[in-house]
Amino acid sequence: CTLDSEVALRVGGDFFFDPQPGDSPVKLVLIAGGVGINPLFSILLHIADLQGCQEGKGNGYEMGTAKLYYSAKNTSELLFKKNILGLMSAFPGKITCRFHVTQQSLQICKELQPHVTGK
């Protein structure tokens, strides 16, 4: 996308990412709220597997990037947050995440602070 591009969004439905060898790399933007993270977390794990294959065996697919935007009421309701932080550390620049909290009342832990916006 470029500035002023029109994009399509959908809520619900089937979510999958299954690139084939020789497909062009893509830049994924994943947007989740609450438990809606489940299928998108699965996609992130698949991206990590593909990236691992690329660095090792080489499956023929060149990975793009994945940016996850994930919102919940507070950081305790951010499912898979430690796993997501681990993926970002393992694949810097390839997998990134911005967490957003809407009703946070407690101090945000230092590990999450750089990645959290909101109250």
C-alpha positions in Angstrom: 0.0 0.0 0.0 1.0 3.6 -0.4 -0.4 6.7 1.2 -4.1 7.2 0.2 -4.4 3.6 -1.0 -7.7 1.9 -0.5 -7.5 -1.3 1.6 -10.1 -3.9 2.4 -10.7 -5.3 5.9 -12.8 -8.1 7.0 -14.0 -9.3 10.4 -14.4 -13.0 11.0 -14.1 -15.7 8.4 -11.3 -18.0 7.5 -7.8 -16.8 8.2 -4.7 -18.5 6.6 -1.4 -17.6 5.1 0.0 -20.3 2.9 2.5 -18.9 0.4 4.0 -21.3 -2.1 7.6 -21.5 -3.3 8.2 -18.9 -6.0 5.4 -16.6 -4.6 6.5 -12.9 -4.3 7.3 -11.8 -0.7 4.4 -10.0 1.0 4.2 -7.5 3.8 1.5 -8.7 6.2 -0.4 -6.4 8.5 -2.4 -8.4 11.1 -4.9 -6.7 13.4 -6.4 -8.5 16.4 -8.5 -7.7 19.4 -8.8 -9.9 22.5 -9.2 -13.6 21.7 -9.2 -12.8 18.0 -5.5 -13.2 18.2 -5.8 -17.0 18.0 -5.8 -17.5 14.2 -3.3 -14.6 13.7 -0.9 -16.1 16.3 -1.0 -19.3 14.2 -0.1 -17.2 11.1 2.9 -15.7 13.0 4.1 -19.2 14.0 3.8 -20.2 10.4 5.8 -17.2 9.3 8.5 -18.1 11.8 8.6 -21.6 10.5 8.9 -20.3 6.9 11.7 -17.9 7.9 13.5 -20.7 9.7 13.3 -22.9 6.6 14.6 -20.0 4.5 17.6 -19.6 6.7 18.3 -23.3 6.9 17.0 -25.6 4.2 15.5 -22.9 1.9 12.0 -23.8 0.8 11.9 -21.5 -2.1 9.8 -18.8 -0.5 11.4 -15.4 0.4 9.7 -14.0 3.5 8.4 -10.5 3.6 7.5 -8.8 6.9 4.7 -9.2 9.4 3.4 -6.4 11.6 0.9 -7.3 14.3 -1.4 -4.7 15.9 -3.0 -6.3 19.0 -5.4 -4.6 21.4 -6.9 -5.8 24.7 -8.3 -4.2 27.9 -5.0 -4.6 29.7 -1.7 -6.4 29.4 -2.9 -9.4 31.4 -5.4 -10.0 28.6 -2.8 -10.0 25.9 -2.7 -13.7 25.0 0.6 -15.1 23.8 2.4 -11.9 24.6 5.6 -13.6 25.8 5.6 -15.9 22.7 5.1 -12.8 20.5 8.0 -11.0 22.2 10.1 -14.1 21.6 9.2 -14.1 17.9 10.1 -10.5 17.6 13.5 -11.2 19.2 14.1 -14.3 17.0 13.2 -12.4 13.8 14.1 -8.8 14.3 12.8 -6.6 11.5 10.7 -9.5 10.0 8.1 -9.8 12.8 7.0 -6.7 14.8 4.2 -6.0 17.1 2.5 -3.0 18.7 0.2 -3.9 21.7 -2.6 -1.4 22.6 -4.3 -1.5 25.9 -7.6 0.4 26.6 -8.1 0.1 30.3 -4.7 -0.5 31.9 -4.6 0.5 35.6 -1.4 -1.2 36.7 2.2 -0.4 35.7 3.2 -2.0 32.5 6.2 -4.4 32.9 9.5 -3.2 31.5 9.6 -6.0 28.9 6.4 -4.9 27.3 6.7 -1.1 27.8 8.5 -0.4 24.5 5.8 -2.2 22.6 2.6 -0.9 24.3 0.5 2.1 23.6 -2.7 3.2 25.4 -3.7 4.1 28.9 
